[in-house]
Amino acid sequence: MFIFPIPIGAIEVNTSCSLSRKTFTCNYVPKDIPDGVQSVHIKDLMLETEDFDVNDGLFQSSSWKNVKYLSFFDHSEIKFYLKERAFTSLTELKGLHIDSESRIQIDPNALLGLNNLNILDFSGCIRLNFDILMNALNGSEKVPNLEKLKLSTVQYSLFGLNIDRKFSRSLLGKPVKILDLSMTHMSVLDFGILTDMDHLKVLNLSRAILSQHVRYDNLTPAKFNDLVLDFSYLTSPKLIIPYHSQTYANINISFSVLRYLDLHDRAVLFYPGILNLTGILDGPDIKLYNINIWNDQNFKTFTKQLIMNENKIHRFDVTFECDHFDFSSLELLALAENGLEYFHPSFLTCLRSLEHLDLSVNNLNAMQEENAQLFGQVLNSSDRLKYINLASNQLVDIPNDFFEGSKNLVTINLAGNKLTQVHFKLHHLQLLSFIDLSDNDIKILDSMTMKQLDAMRIDLEPNIVNTNTKKIASSIRYTSSIRKVRLKGNPFTCDTCETLSSIRWLVSTTITEPSPDELTCKGEDDTNISLTDAVVAVQGICERKLKIIVATITSVVASSICVGVVLFIYFRRKRAQKKRRRYDIIQLLRQANGHFAVFLSFCNEDEIFATENVIGPLNEGLQQLVGTERDLVCRGDSAFRLGQYVHNESLRCIDKSAVFLCIVSNSYCNSRYCVEEFDQATQSAKPVILMMKGDVDIDLMTPAMQLLFRNHVRMLWEEHDGQYRLKTSWENVCESIIDIATD
């Protein structure tokens, strides 16, 4: 920092300069400047008066001769006056910038001698007289090599600037390539200026106000060819794309209606090399439903880049019939930040040369939810597409074959969505060198995701056989070594053993960006740790889990063995006890008179049936099984003691019998005495076996009898021609009686 106190009248003014590399910044015009300085900025001038004369006498020192860029920046009340031949000594000057909010006077010959000047910048000079500027520029000897003229925010007249042929003729013969009229107020814009400005490549009208009208004096549409025309945020009563409503539906439109438009209006829309219409539709949200556009005559556009960002186009359900359309020139289409919720892919079908598609910062997740099949077809016909931007569209997943028709993709941007995995195909994209997956919801990479991303590590270049693909590979200097996957901003987790393979892949791979050291994951205690440290941490979790599993298995096995031993001993003992009880019962039945194996209960109506079909074979079967010749079936009256109370005798005989067997029939169920015997047996906790004689109405049974009928195996008799047949063997019946008696 250099500070020089300079007395001016009675006032002492502090002047200063600072040097940064090859740029010298001062608040006054220094007499000399350091060696090697190429740029000088005069900022916030310290002067005795409010008038500042810029003349050649300020730059007489030989140290100024190598200056290539000079700027004056002052927003005080100082008035600039550029004198005749003010910059003649600056023979190497290539750029001159003056930014002042005060009135600027320019001598008609002020710019003489600036033969090497390429850039003239009056941006910010809001009170610059446009007529005075044109006089200073008019003439072939004035700034003959001017290539860039920047007049942003120049708004001298309240009625607006006239950008007409008078303006362009003041630049006649100068190789102006870039004209910046952004943020200006224009009353007239005459595209006829292109006739005088043969070298113009960029016309910047962004954020300008056009208050009256557009003219095309003596202009041919071909003059728009290869022109970069920036209309972004332009405000004009004559909108190039007028609209008055927010919703259009079910309309068939013939594109030939364009012939009713002015030829030059069509040229503005379809001839510029780059057409930027960002923010030009500053009205209601646009929603187009079921619009069909067709053409009955051939139509060709020359535009290479069409930019329509921030135009509130929420729905673009428009189909095109491409037979008579030639959009082969269009290489870039940008529809970002429109709130786009639906985009019919038929338009892309017509764009056969499209290489760059920007659909970022929209709501295409709504289209995927509304019509997943159509969403999956968006890129089917874009076989020349190299760059696709789908960032910030709230997408939860990408269809498996979404990129199937775009085999020449170089870059895929899916940042800022809600993807949790990468299950869409990538292996067929032989030229893919970069995919941006940053700021999604990927917590862990599953096996399919790792497999898809691993495909990017394979050098597929030797396998490229398609001629067109080889040309594209050559044009982008394709090499497999530049392949990268950006993963920053994803909430990776490393708090469970299941994340180990994912973390190991992220650490070992060579294709992630940034490097694993710069990526983090959330550990067990909800703190973020680097992926390289996470490997050891997750291995510790796995080891701890393994120890727990081993300990658990060991304890379970030990417990199972103990339980198995106990159960083995228990059942073995139980079998032994049952075997012993069976032996005791059989011995009791062999030796003790008055004990029976079965108490047979039946009603009087069934006595003949019992005598002919049951008592004999049942008694013989039991005698053979027990090994005795005495009766083992108690038949009620035959075993009762004479003179005793019937109820008591019935209870005594049931108690002396091992099992209660009743022949159940409808008559049995209706017999009060039989039901009492059944109740005595159940109250005595005797095992009960039901022997069903034919079909019995279950509703006649007591609740206790119904419960046994539904839950226990019973003996069944079938009647055929008056003959009864048991549905099991007497041997099985007798064995069951002894078994149930020992339970």
Rosetta blueprint (number, residue, H / E / L):
1 M L
2 F E
3 I E
4 F E
5 P E
6 I E
7 P E
8 I E
9 G L
10 A L
11 I E
12 E E
13 V E
14 N E
15 T E
16 S E
17 C E
18 S E
19 L E
20 S E
21 R L
22 K L
23 T E
24 F E
25 T E
26 C E
27 N L
28 Y L
29 V L
30 P L
31 K L
32 D L
33 I L
34 P L
35 D L
36 G L
37 V L
38 Q L
39 S E
40 V E
41 H E
42 I E
43 K E
44 D L
45 L L
46 M L
47 L L
48 E L
49 T L
50 E L
51 D E
52 F E
53 D E
54 V E
55 N L
56 D H
57 G H
58 L H
59 F H
60 Q L
61 S L
62 S H
63 S H
64 W H
65 K L
66 N L
67 V L
68 K L
69 Y E
70 L E
71 S E
72 F E
73 F E
74 D E
75 H L
76 S L
77 E L
78 I L
79 K E
80 F E
81 Y E
82 L E
83 K L
84 E L
85 R L
86 A L
87 F L
88 T L
89 S L
90 L L
91 T L
92 E L
93 L L
94 K L
95 G E
96 L E
97 H E
98 I E
99 D E
100 S E
101 E L
102 S L
103 R L
104 I E
105 Q E
106 I E
107 D L
108 P L
109 N L
110 A L
111 L L
112 L E
113 G L
114 L L
115 N L
116 N L
117 L L
118 N L
119 I E
120 L E
121 D E
122 F L
123 S L
124 G L
125 C L
126 I L
127 R L
128 L E
129 N L
130 F H
131 D H
132 I H
133 L H
134 M H
135 N H
136 A H
137 L H
138 N L
139 G L
140 S L
141 E L
142 K E
143 V L
144 P L
145 N L
146 L L
147 E L
148 K E
149 L E
150 K E
151 L L
152 S L
153 T L
154 V L
155 Q L
156 Y L
157 S L
158 L L
159 F L
160 G L
161 L E
162 N E
163 I E
164 D L
165 R H
166 K H
167 F H
168 S H
169 R H
170 S L
171 L L
172 L L
173 G L
174 K L
175 P L
176 V L
177 K L
178 I E
179 L E
180 D E
181 L L
182 S L
183 M L
184 T L
185 H E
186 M E
187 S E
188 V E
189 L E
190 D E
191 F L
192 G L
193 I H
194 L H
195 T H
196 D H
197 M L
198 D L
199 H L
200 L L
201 K L
202 V E
203 L E
204 N E
205 L L
206 S L
207 R L
208 A L
209 I E
210 L E
211 S E
212 Q E
213 H E
214 V E
215 R E
216 Y L
217 D L
218 N L
219 L L
220 T L
221 P H
222 A H
223 K H
224 F H
225 N E
226 D L
227 L L
228 V E
229 L E
230 D E
231 F L
232 S L
233 Y L
234 L L
235 T E
236 S L
237 P L
238 K L
239 L L
240 I L
241 I L
242 P L
243 Y L
244 H L
245 S L
246 Q L
247 T E
248 Y E
249 A E
250 N E
251 I E
252 N E
253 I E
254 S E
255 F H
256 S H
257 V H
258 L H
259 R H
260 Y H
261 L L
262 D L
263 L H
264 H H
265 D H
266 R H
267 A H
268 V H
269 L H
270 F H
271 Y L
272 P E
273 G L
274 I E
275 L E
276 N E
277 L L
278 T L
279 G L
280 I L
281 L L
282 D L
283 G L
284 P L
285 D L
286 I E
287 K E
288 L E
289 Y E
290 N E
291 I E
292 N E
293 I E
294 W E
295 N L
296 D L
297 Q L
298 N L
299 F E
300 K E
301 T L
302 F L
303 T L
304 K L
305 Q E
306 L E
307 I E
308 M L
309 N L
310 E L
311 N L
312 K L
313 I E
314 H E
315 R E
316 F E
317 D E
318 V E
319 T E
320 F E
321 E L
322 C H
323 D H
324 H H
325 F E
326 D E
327 F L
328 S L
329 S L
330 L L
331 E L
332 L E
333 L E
334 A E
335 L L
336 A L
337 E L
338 N L
339 G L
340 L L
341 E L
342 Y E
343 F E
344 H L
345 P L
346 S H
347 F H
348 L H
349 T H
350 C H
351 L L
352 R L
353 S L
354 L L
355 E L
356 H E
357 L E
358 D E
359 L L
360 S L
361 V L
362 N L
363 N L
364 L L
365 N H
366 A H
367 M H
368 Q H
369 E H
370 E H
371 N L
372 A H
373 Q H
374 L H
375 F H
376 G L
377 Q L
378 V L
379 L L
380 N L
381 S L
382 S L
383 D L
384 R L
385 L L
386 K L
387 Y E
388 I E
389 N E
390 L L
391 A L
392 S L
393 N L
394 Q L
395 L L
396 V L
397 D L
398 I L
399 P L
400 N L
401 D L
402 F L
403 F L
404 E L
405 G L
406 S L
407 K L
408 N L
409 L L
410 V L
411 T E
412 I E
413 N E
414 L L
415 A L
416 G L
417 N L
418 K L
419 L L
420 T L
421 Q L
422 V L
423 H L
424 F L
425 K L
426 L L
427 H L
428 H L
429 L L
430 Q L
431 L L
432 L L
433 S L
434 F E
435 I E
436 D E
437 L L
438 S L
439 D L
440 N L
441 D L
442 I L
443 K L
444 I L
445 L L
446 D L
447 S H
448 M H
449 T H
450 M H
451 K H
452 Q H
453 L H
454 D H
455 A H
456 M H
457 R H
458 I L
459 D L
460 L L
461 E H
462 P H
463 N H
464 I L
465 V L
466 N L
467 T H
468 N H
469 T H
470 K H
471 K H
472 I H
473 A H
474 S H
475 S H
476 I L
477 R L
478 Y L
479 T L
480 S H
481 S H
482 I H
483 R L
484 K E
485 V E
486 R E
487 L L
488 K L
489 G L
490 N L
491 P L
492 F L
493 T E
494 C L
495 D L
496 T L
497 C H
498 E H
499 T H
500 L H
501 S H
502 S H
503 I H
504 R H
505 W H
506 L H
507 V H
508 S H
509 T L
510 T L
511 I L
512 T E
513 E E
514 P L
515 S L
516 P H
517 D H
518 E H
519 L L
520 T E
521 C E
522 K E
523 G L
524 E L
525 D L
526 D L
527 T L
528 N E
529 I E
530 S E
531 L H
532 T H
533 D H
534 A H
535 V H
536 V H
537 A H
538 V H
539 Q H
540 G H
541 I H
542 C H
543 E H
544 R H
545 K H
546 L H
547 K H
548 I H
549 I H
550 V H
551 A H
552 T H
553 I H
554 T H
555 S H
556 V H
557 V H
558 A H
559 S H
560 S H
561 I H
562 C H
563 V H
564 G H
565 V H
566 V H
567 L H
568 F H
569 I H
570 Y H
571 F H
572 R H
573 R H
574 K H
575 R H
576 A H
577 Q H
578 K H
579 K H
580 R H
581 R H
582 R H
583 Y H
584 D H
585 I H
586 I H
587 Q H
588 L H
589 L H
590 R H
591 Q H
592 A L
593 N L
594 G L
595 H L
596 F E
597 A E
598 V E
599 F E
600 L E
601 S E
602 F L
603 C L
604 N H
605 E H
606 D H
607 E H
608 I H
609 F H
610 A H
611 T H
612 E H
613 N H
614 V H
615 I H
616 G H
617 P H
618 L H
619 N H
620 E H
621 G H
622 L H
623 Q H
624 Q H
625 L H
626 V H
627 G L
628 T L
629 E L
630 R L
631 D L
632 L L
633 V E
634 C E
635 R L
636 G L
637 D L
638 S L
639 A L
640 F L
641 R L
642 L L
643 G L
644 Q L
645 Y L
646 V H
647 H H
648 N H
649 E H
650 S H
651 L H
652 R H
653 C H
654 I H
655 D H
656 K H
657 S E
658 A E
659 V E
660 F E
661 L E
662 C E
663 I E
664 V E
665 S L
666 N H
667 S H
668 Y H
669 C H
670 N H
671 S L
672 R H
673 Y H
674 C H
675 V H
676 E H
677 E H
678 F H
679 D H
680 Q H
681 A H
682 T H
683 Q H
684 S L
685 A L
686 K L
687 P L
688 V E
689 I E
690 L E
691 M E
692 M E
693 K E
694 G L
695 D L
696 V L
697 D L
698 I H
699 D H
700 L H
701 M L
702 T L
703 P H
704 A H
705 M H
706 Q H
707 L H
708 L H
709 F H
710 R H
711 N H
712 H L
713 V L
714 R L
715 M E
716 L E
717 W E
718 E E
719 E E
720 H E
721 D L
722 G L
723 Q E
724 Y E
725 R E
726 L E
727 K L
728 T L
729 S L
730 W H
731 E H
732 N H
733 V H
734 C H
735 E H
736 S H
737 I H
738 I H
739 D H
740 I H
741 A H
742 T H
743 D L
